[in-house]
Amino acid sequence: MHIPVTFLTWAMAFLPIVVLIILMVTFHWGAAEASAVGVVITVITGFGVPVAVGAPLLMGIGVAPVWAVIMPLICQAWGNTFGTLAAAWDALANFGGLTAGTALYWKTAFWAAFFLWLWDIATGFIICWFYGKGKAVKKGFAAVLILSTIQGGGEFVLSQVNTTLCCFLPSLIALGAIFMLGRMKMYKDPWRLDDSPIMNRKAVTKKAAALPEGMTLVHAFIPYVFLSVVTLVVLLVPPIHNAASAFKIGLSFPKEVTGYGYTTAAVKGYSAFAPLSHASLFLFLSAVVGLVYYKSKGWIKTGGTGRVFSGSIAMTMPSGIAVVGLVIMSKIMGGTGQTIVLAEGISGVLGKAYMALAPFVGLLGTFMTASNMSSNILFGNFQMTSAKLLHVSPALVLAAQTAGASIGAAVSPSKIILGTTTAGILGKEGEVLKKVMVVAIPAALIVGLITLLAGVV
């Protein structure tokens, strides 16, 4: 097989990505529509929601709307890769060619968790600085170190044990630690800065909606308790985990050869997954348990169940279509040789210096798709191919990819629009983007420099 790596073939391979960027950034198309066009372009040119929840809560305690959007945008990267029971990490492993349990798999998780730990610590101090500069940093110093050690450090350690739970468990512990910090001598007394630039204390906040009669905090946490118990039991109890993982689903595909002779080998059970031990099943069962429990208590009225499902479908359908489109696009690019042409072109020009740009590729993917997982789907194979061609550590490059994708969530137009919509400041996207770019771009640059230095050494 030999695909000529000329400017023309490289440009043709890059065209689907360019189309995605233009449609989403210039013409403001959604990821679902843009990815569908990307698939068509790929075939014809081929060779053969933290901010939505966080913003209103922050506004409820007096944070100014613009800053109520900025803060969750920046901080959601803490759990972007290994959060949601490691959905984005699984996408990286799948499309980056990582086999679970291998040395390369664990090494990649090591570096990814390390990069995210640095971001965890940095964002804690950044938020303090936003609130009150030096005074707030001094006041919050101990809390930031404690919480980032629990969250980021815990994720770092557990990434070498169980990638599915390495964010989930530290998050639970960190949540409890917040309540404990409130009882410490340095934090138990009220403290605030009246002149904080991110606060809007004079604003009249809307009264919270009346709680369902008889509902307590314990009742509200029932689905999460169930999710925690089921997840821990199925994933941590060996006999149960082995039994649940035994049944797998995967399709068989024949060998394919393109016009340039690029061959994709035949495979049995391609990308097989175990539905009984998959994160999606735990999330679905938790939703059903919550629905049944609240309905039995009378907190979901007649017709409420239908509204819950229709609302869920309406919210998830666009992103679902987008992910399917991106998966198809990524696989066609990989299966026809376009990915390797892109990788050979970039590696031939930049050499090992490309490692410094690896996180920006991930950032670009999330900027385009508003999803760490989608970025990993789109560029995972490309990053792995580039690393092999350059003879550098794939673990470092893939880790930089997903770390950059996590950081990229802060500058994603789709996420920013979602935040400004829920905060009631639609039209302020430029103001938000201007402030988060000052944080996100240097962070990606630091990750890139560490990646390059670690790769060279």
N, C-alpha and C positions, 0 to 999 in steps of 0.2 A: 504494500500500500504506500502510495506517495501522493499527498495532496500538496500542490505547489503553494508555498507561502510567499505570495506576492502582495503588493499593496492592494490590488483589486480583490484577491480572495480574502485577505484580512479584513478589508472594508465590508465585504459581503457578509462575513461571519459576525462582524460587529453591528451590522445593520439592525437586527431585531432589538438589540439593547438601545440603540439610538432612537428607534421608533418609540419604544416604551418611554424613554425620557421625554421626548418631544410631546407625545400625546398627553402624558400626565402633568408635565410642568408647564408647557406652553399653552396647550388647549384644555387643561384641567379635566382630562378624562379620568375616570376611576380605574382602579387596577383591574377590575373584571373586564371592562371593555378593552382597555389597552393591551392586556395580556392576550386576549383573543386575536387582536390584530397582529401581535407579536408572533403568535403561533403560525398565522398565515404567512407572514414575512419569512419566518424560519423555514417553512416547508418550501416556498418558492425560491428563496435564495440558498437553500440548503444544498449540501453536496450529496446527493442521491435523493383592652380598652381601659387601662389605668387612669389615663387623663380624664376620661369621661366621668369616672367615679370620684377621683381625687379633687378635681377643680371645684365642684359644688361644696364638698366637705370643707375645703380650705376657705372658701368664701364665707361659709357659715360661721367660722371663728374669726372673721374679720380680715382675711387676706384679700388684697386688691385683686380684681378679676384677672388682669394680665399676668400677675405673679402666681395666681392660683393655677394658671395653665402652665406656666414655665416650670414650676417646681416638680410636678409629677412627670412632665416630659423628661426632665433631666434625671430624676431619680428612678424611673421605671427600668433603666438599664441594669439595676442591681440584679434583677431576676429574669432578665429578658431571654437569656440563652437556656438556663436550667429551670426557669419558671414554667408554670403550666405543666408540671410533671415532665419537664425537659423535652417538650415538643420541638423546639427550635434546634436543640442539640441532636435529637434523633434525625432531624432533617439533614443536619450537617454531616452526621455519621453516614447516613444513607447515600447522599449525593456526593460526599467527599470520598467515598470508598473506604470508610473505616469499618472494621469488623469488631463487634462488641467483644470485649475481653482480651483483645490483643495488646501488645506493648504500645503500639502506635495509638490505639484508641485511648488508653489511659494517659499517655504522654500529652495528647492533644487536649484532653479534659483538664490536665494539670495546668497547662499554659492558659487555656481559656478562663479557668477559674481564677488564676493569678491575675490576669488582666482585669477581670471584673472586680476583684478585691480592691485593686488600686482605684478603680472608678468609684467603688463603694465608699472608700475613705474620703476621696477627693470631694464627692458630691455632698457629703455630710458637712464638711467645712465650707463648701461653696454656699450652701443654703444658710448656714450661720452668718457668713459674710454678707449675703443679700439682706438678711434681717437687720444686722446692726454692726457690720464690719468687725473691727478688733474686739469691741466689748462682747459681742455675741459669740465670736470664736472662742474667746477666753471662757465664757460661761458654758458653752456647749462642748468644750474640748473633751472632757471626760466621757460625756454621753456619746459623742461621735466615735471615740476610740472603742468604748465598750460595745456599742451596737454594731459597728463595722467589723469588730473582731468576731462577734457572734455570727453575724450574717455572712460577711465576706470570707472570714477565716473558716467558719464552719462549712460553707459551701466549698472552699478550697480543699479542706481535709476530706470531706465526704465525696468529692468528685473522683477520688481514687478508690471509693468503695461502692457507691451506687449513684450513678448520674441522675436517675429518675427522682431520687429523694434528696439530692444534695442541696437544693434550694428550699424545698418544702419544709424539711425539719428545722434548719436554722431559722427560717422565718417564724415558725411557731415559737421557738425559744426566744427570739428577739422580741416578739410581741409581748411575751410574759416579762421580759427584761425591762421593757418600757414602763410597765406598771411598778416594777421594783425600783427603777430609777426615781420615780416620783416620790418614793418614800425615803430617798437618801437625803442627808442633811443639806447638801448643796442645791437640791432641786425641790424640796418639799414646800418651801415658801414661794408665794407668787413673785414672779419677776418678769418685767417687760420693759421695752423701750418705746416710749410714747411717740418718738419721732422716727420710727422705723419706716423706711421708704416703701416697703412692700405691704404695709398694713393700711387699711382704710376703715378705721374705727368709727368714723362718723356716718358711714353708710348704714342705711336702714335695711337690715336683713329680714328676709321673709320668715314667717313663723313656720316651723316644721309641721308637716302634715301629722294629723292625729294618729297615734299608734293604734293598731288593732286592739280591741279590748282584751286584756289578759295576757298579751304578748310581752315576754321579758327578753332580756339579752340572751338567756340560755336557750329560749325557744328559737330566737333568730339564728343561733349558731348550730342548730340541729343538722342541717345538710353538711356543714363543714366538719362537724364531729364525725358524722358517718363517713365522709370522704377520707378523713384522717385515719380512722380505724381500718376501713377496708383497704386502703392503700398500704398501710403498714403491715397488715396481716398477709395480704397476697404477695407483697414484694419481699418481705423479710422472713417469713416462715417457709423454710426450704421445701417441705413436702407439698404445701399448698401452692407455692410459686412454681414448682416443677410440674405439678399437675395442670395448673392453669396455662403454662407455657407450652405444654405438649402439643396442643392443637394449633396448627398454623395454616394460614391461607396464603397461597401464592400461585400466580399463573405461569404457564410455560410458554416460551417464545422460541421460534426457530432462528437460525443464523441469518443475518442480513448483510448484504454486500452492496455498497453504493457504486455509483458510476466511476468514482476515483479509486475504487478498490478498498475503501475503508470498511473493515469487517467488524461486525458485532456478533460475538459468539452466541451460540444457542444456550439457553438456560432453563433449568427446571425450577419451578417455584420462585420466580423472580421477586425479590424484595418481600419475602414472606413475613407476615407478622402474626402474632398470637393475640387474637381479639380478647381472650379471657384474662389476659394480664396487661392489656393496653390501657394507657391513661384515659383514653376516650370513654371506655366502659365505666371506669370509676366515676368520672364526671357525670356521665349520663345517669347512672344509678343514684348518685347523690341528688341530682335534680329531681328525679322521680320520687325519692324518699321525701324530700322537702315538699314537693307538690302534694303528695298523699297526706303527709302529716298536717300541713297547714289547712288543707281542705277538711280534714277530720275535725279540726278545731273551729271550723267556721270562718277562718280568716281569708279564704278564697271563696268568693260568692259564685252563684250560678253564672256560667259563661266565662268565668275567670280563667279556667284551664285552657279554653280555646284561645283566649287573648294572649296567654303566656306563650303558647306554642307558635301562634301566628307572629307575635312580636319577635320571638327568638329566630324564627325562620327569616323574617324580614331583615333582621340585623346581621345574621350570619351568611345569608345567601350571596351577597356581593363579594365578601372576602373568600367564601368557599369557591366561587367561580374563578376568582383571581388566582387562588392557589392551584386549582386544577389546570388553568391555562398556563401558569408558570411552570408547573411540573412537566406538562407536555412540551412546552417550549424548550426547557432545559434538557429534556431527554432527547429531543430531536437534534438539538445542537451537539449533544455528546455523541449520539449514535450516528451522525453523518460526518463527524470530523470537524465541525465548525469550532468546537471548544478547543481542540488541539491546535488549530490554525491560529486562533486568538492568542493562546498561550505561547506558541512558538514565536509569533510576531513580537509580543511584549517582552518575552525573556531574551530574544535576540537583540533587542534595542537596549533594554535596561540592565540586563544581567542580574546579579544578586541584589543590586540596589532596589529591585522590584519589591523585596521583602518589606521595605519601609512604606510602600504604597498598598500593601495587602489589606490593612484595615480600612482604607478609603474605598476599596472595592466593596467591602461589606457594608460600609456606610452608604455608598451609592445605591446598593440593593435595597436597603431599608428606606432610603429617601424616595425611591421609586415605588415601592410596594407597601410601605408602612408596616412591614413585618420582618422580624429577625428570621423567622422560619422561612419566609419566601425568599429572602436574600440568600440564605444558605442553600435553598433549593436551586436558585438561579445561578449562583457562583461557586458552590461547593466543588463541583467537578472541575471547573476552570482553575480554582486555586490549587487543587491537588495536582492537576496536570502541570501547572506552572512550576510547582515545587519540584516535581520529578524532573522536568526539563532542566531546571537550574541546579539540580543535585543539592538542594538545601532541605532542611527539616520540614516535611509535610505537617508535622504536629504544630510547629510554630506558625506556619502560614495559615493553616485552617483555624487555629486559635485566634489569630489576628483577624481573620475573616469574620468570625462570629462576634468577637469583641467589638470590632468596628460596626457590625450590624446592630449590636445592642446600643452603642452610642448614637448610631444613626437614627434611632427612634425619636431622639430629641428634635431632629430637624426635618422629620417627615411631614410634608405638607398635609397629608391626609389626617395624621394624628393631631397636628396643630389646629386644623379646621374643626375636628371633632371637639377639641378642647375649647376653642373660642365659641363654638355653638352652645355647648352645655353651660359655659360661663356667661352667655348672653352678650358677648363682645365680638360677634361676627364682623369681620372687616379689619380686625386688629392683628391679622396673621403676620404681616410684615414686621410689626413691632415685637411680636413674640419671637419670630425667627431671628431677628437681629440680635436679640439677647442670648438665645440658646446657642447660636453659632459661635459666639465668643467662648463658650465652654466646650462645645462638642468638637470643634475642629482641632484645637490644641490637644484635647484628650486623644483623638485618633492619631495625631502626630506623635505623641509620646508612645503610644502603643506600637506605632510603626518603627520608631527609633529603637525601642527595646527589642522588637522582633529582629531588626537588622543586626544589632549588636550581638544578641544571643546566637543568631545564625552564623555570624562571622567567627565569633569566639568558639 
